[in-house]
Amino acid sequence: MIKSTSINSLIGPEVFKKCLVQAMRSYGVNKAGLNQKDLLPTGASLVKSMLRRAGVSKRDGVWVCVNGLRRGRGRIDVKNEIKKFAKVDPYECMVDIYCCIGQKDPYKPLITMECEGAAWNSGEVKRSATSDDCDYLWDLFKLLQVPSPLRVFLALCAENKVADLQWLIDRNVKAYSGLRKPKDVVYAVVIPWATLKGKSITIQRWSGNKSTCDILQL
């Protein structure tokens, strides 16, 4: 049986990268790129891939709370794939996607995720931006407030603002490091709002007081 505390050892940086590639290919956005409507189901597909890699089965008692998978063939397909090994509840629980484990109270969080797909908010991305005046940082704030051993922030952003948003994310994740346990891991993936074929995406990762960046070539 999978344990909440073991998820980070099962989903290391290389596994996370492979799961992200699998999710983007599965949802068909790895070349043409994403629109706002694509980000949440792509995130749900990423959760599906990570749980699969972790060896989750129905006997583990995993719940996945996610709103927005009720309509659309691609979204329903993602939901049905998750339902093969976990319970899916069609509502938002604190963050966009919330995974927990257990057969009864107290349930323990496994994976949490926030998805900000409104790329037209890229004008809010300034070096002086805060959680009060930038939608991206507000969603990141929510993710950092909810306890979880593995947290993922996905964002769709204007191509010319990607580097600035990554800088802001790094600043804020470090600022809230006191809210995480030493072994908790945070991933952030800022996806440019553009055609992705032949481009690269930076995967940011924080574990304890350490931060790293990995490049995903599409």
C-alpha positions as CSV (number, residue, x, y, z in Angstrom):
1,M,0.0,0.0,0.0
2,I,1.3,3.4,-1.0
3,K,2.0,5.9,1.9
4,S,1.6,9.6,1.7
5,T,5.2,10.1,2.9
6,S,6.6,7.9,0.1
7,I,5.1,9.7,-2.9
8,N,8.2,12.0,-3.3
9,S,10.6,9.0,-3.4
10,L,8.4,7.4,-6.0
11,I,8.0,10.5,-8.1
12,G,11.5,12.0,-8.5
13,P,12.5,14.6,-11.0
14,E,13.0,12.2,-13.9
15,V,9.8,10.4,-13.3
16,F,8.0,13.8,-13.0
17,K,9.4,14.8,-16.4
18,K,8.3,11.5,-18.0
19,C,4.8,11.9,-16.5
20,L,4.5,15.4,-17.8
21,V,5.5,14.4,-21.3
22,Q,3.1,11.5,-21.2
23,A,0.3,13.8,-20.1
24,M,0.9,16.4,-22.8
25,R,1.1,13.8,-25.5
26,S,-2.0,12.0,-24.2
27,Y,-4.0,15.2,-24.3
28,G,-2.5,16.2,-27.7
29,V,-1.0,19.5,-26.6
30,N,2.7,18.7,-26.9
31,K,3.1,20.2,-30.3
32,A,0.3,22.6,-31.1
33,G,0.3,24.1,-27.6
34,L,-2.4,24.8,-25.0
35,N,-5.4,27.1,-24.6
36,Q,-7.0,27.8,-21.2
37,K,-9.5,24.9,-21.6
38,D,-6.6,22.4,-22.0
39,L,-4.6,23.1,-18.9
40,L,-6.8,21.6,-16.2
41,P,-7.4,18.3,-18.0
42,T,-3.7,18.1,-18.9
43,G,-3.0,18.6,-15.2
44,A,-5.4,15.8,-14.3
45,S,-3.7,13.6,-16.9
46,L,-0.4,14.4,-15.2
47,V,-1.8,13.4,-11.8
48,K,-3.1,10.2,-13.4
49,S,0.4,9.4,-14.8
50,M,2.1,10.1,-11.4
51,L,-0.4,7.9,-9.5
52,R,0.1,5.1,-12.0
53,R,3.9,5.4,-11.6
54,A,3.5,5.3,-7.8
55,G,1.6,2.0,-8.2
56,V,-1.7,3.2,-6.8
57,S,-4.6,0.7,-6.8
58,K,-8.2,0.9,-5.7
59,R,-7.4,-0.8,-2.4
60,D,-5.3,2.1,-1.4
61,G,-8.3,4.3,-1.0
62,V,-7.1,7.3,-3.1
63,W,-9.4,10.2,-3.8
64,V,-9.0,12.7,-6.5
65,C,-11.1,15.8,-6.2
66,V,-11.2,17.8,-9.5
67,N,-13.8,20.0,-11.0
68,G,-14.2,20.4,-14.8
69,L,-14.0,16.9,-16.1
70,R,-17.7,16.3,-16.7
71,R,-18.0,17.4,-20.3
72,G,-15.9,17.0,-23.4
73,R,-14.6,13.7,-24.7
74,G,-11.0,14.3,-23.8
75,R,-11.9,15.4,-20.2
76,I,-14.2,12.5,-19.7
77,D,-11.5,10.1,-21.0
78,V,-9.0,11.5,-18.4
79,K,-11.6,11.1,-15.6
80,N,-12.4,7.5,-16.6
81,E,-8.7,6.6,-16.7
82,I,-8.3,7.9,-13.1
83,K,-11.4,6.0,-12.0
84,K,-9.7,2.7,-12.9
85,F,-7.6,3.0,-9.7
86,A,-9.0,5.9,-7.6
87,K,-12.2,7.5,-6.6
88,V,-13.0,10.7,-8.5
89,D,-15.1,13.4,-6.9
90,P,-16.3,16.1,-9.3
91,Y,-15.7,19.2,-7.1
92,E,-12.9,21.4,-6.1
93,C,-11.4,20.8,-2.7
94,M,-9.2,23.8,-1.6
95,V,-7.1,23.7,-4.8
96,D,-7.8,22.8,-8.5
97,I,-6.8,19.1,-8.0
98,Y,-6.5,17.5,-4.6
99,C,-5.4,13.9,-4.1
100,C,-5.6,12.2,-0.7
101,I,-5.4,8.7,0.7
102,G,-7.1,6.7,3.4
103,Q,-10.1,4.6,4.2
104,K,-11.5,6.9,6.9
105,D,-10.6,10.1,8.8
106,P,-7.9,11.3,9.0
107,Y,-7.2,11.3,5.2
108,K,-3.7,12.3,4.2
109,P,-2.8,14.4,1.2
110,L,-0.8,12.9,-1.6
111,I,-0.7,15.5,-4.5
112,T,-2.1,19.0,-4.8
113,M,-2.2,21.1,-8.0
114,E,-3.1,24.6,-9.1
115,C,-3.6,25.4,-12.8
116,E,-3.7,29.0,-14.1
117,G,-4.6,28.9,-17.7
118,A,-5.7,32.5,-18.3
119,A,-2.7,33.6,-20.3
120,W,-4.2,37.0,-20.9
121,N,-3.4,37.8,-17.3
122,S,0.3,37.9,-18.3
123,G,0.1,41.7,-18.1
124,E,0.0,41.3,-14.3
125,V,3.5,39.6,-14.4
126,K,5.8,42.3,-13.1
127,R,8.8,42.1,-10.8
128,S,6.8,44.0,-8.2
129,A,3.8,41.6,-8.4
130,T,2.3,40.1,-5.3
131,S,-0.4,37.6,-4.4
132,D,-2.8,40.6,-4.0
133,D,-2.5,41.8,-7.6
134,C,-1.5,38.9,-9.7
135,D,-3.8,36.0,-10.5
136,Y,-0.8,33.7,-11.1
137,L,0.6,34.4,-7.6
138,W,-2.8,34.1,-6.0
139,D,-3.2,30.6,-7.3
140,L,0.4,29.8,-6.2
141,F,-0.4,31.2,-2.8
142,K,-3.4,28.8,-2.4
143,L,-1.1,25.8,-3.4
144,L,1.5,26.8,-0.9
145,Q,-1.0,27.2,1.9
146,V,-2.5,23.6,1.6
147,P,-0.3,21.0,3.2
148,S,0.9,18.3,0.8
149,P,4.1,16.3,0.2
150,L,3.9,16.9,-3.6
151,R,2.6,20.2,-5.0
152,V,2.5,21.1,-8.6
153,F,1.8,24.6,-10.1
154,L,1.0,24.7,-13.9
155,A,0.7,28.0,-15.6
156,L,0.0,29.1,-19.2
157,C,1.7,32.4,-19.9
158,A,2.5,34.8,-22.7
159,E,5.9,33.7,-24.2
160,N,7.6,37.0,-23.5
161,K,6.6,36.8,-19.8
162,V,7.7,33.2,-19.0
163,A,11.1,34.1,-17.5
164,D,9.6,36.9,-15.3
165,L,6.9,34.6,-14.0
166,Q,9.4,31.9,-13.2
167,W,11.4,34.5,-11.2
168,L,8.3,35.4,-9.3
169,I,7.3,31.8,-8.6
170,D,10.8,31.1,-7.3
171,R,10.7,34.2,-5.0
172,N,7.3,33.2,-3.5
173,V,8.0,29.5,-3.1
174,K,11.1,30.4,-1.1
175,A,9.2,33.0,0.9
176,Y,6.7,30.4,2.0
177,S,9.2,27.6,2.7
178,G,8.4,27.7,6.4
179,L,4.9,26.2,5.6
180,R,6.5,23.0,4.2
181,K,8.0,20.0,5.8
182,P,11.7,19.4,4.9
183,K,10.9,16.5,2.5
184,D,7.9,18.3,0.8
185,V,8.5,19.0,-2.9
186,V,7.1,21.8,-5.1
187,Y,7.2,21.7,-8.9
188,A,6.3,24.6,-11.2
189,V,5.9,24.4,-15.0
190,V,5.3,27.6,-16.9
191,I,4.1,26.7,-20.4
192,P,4.4,29.4,-23.1
193,W,1.1,30.3,-24.8
194,A,2.5,29.4,-28.2
195,T,3.1,26.5,-30.6
196,L,5.3,24.1,-28.6
197,K,6.8,21.9,-31.3
198,G,10.6,22.0,-31.1
199,K,10.6,24.3,-28.0
200,S,11.8,23.6,-24.5
201,I,10.0,24.0,-21.2
202,T,11.7,24.6,-17.8
203,I,10.6,22.5,-14.9
204,Q,11.3,24.3,-11.5
205,R,11.7,22.1,-8.4
206,W,12.1,23.0,-4.7
207,S,12.9,20.4,-2.0
208,G,13.7,21.7,1.4
209,N,15.9,24.7,0.9
210,K,17.2,23.5,-2.4
211,S,15.9,24.6,-5.9
212,T,16.7,23.1,-9.2
213,C,15.7,23.6,-12.9
214,D,15.3,20.9,-15.5
215,I,14.8,21.4,-19.3
216,L,12.1,19.5,-21.1
217,Q,12.6,19.5,-24.9
218,L,9.4,19.1,-26.9
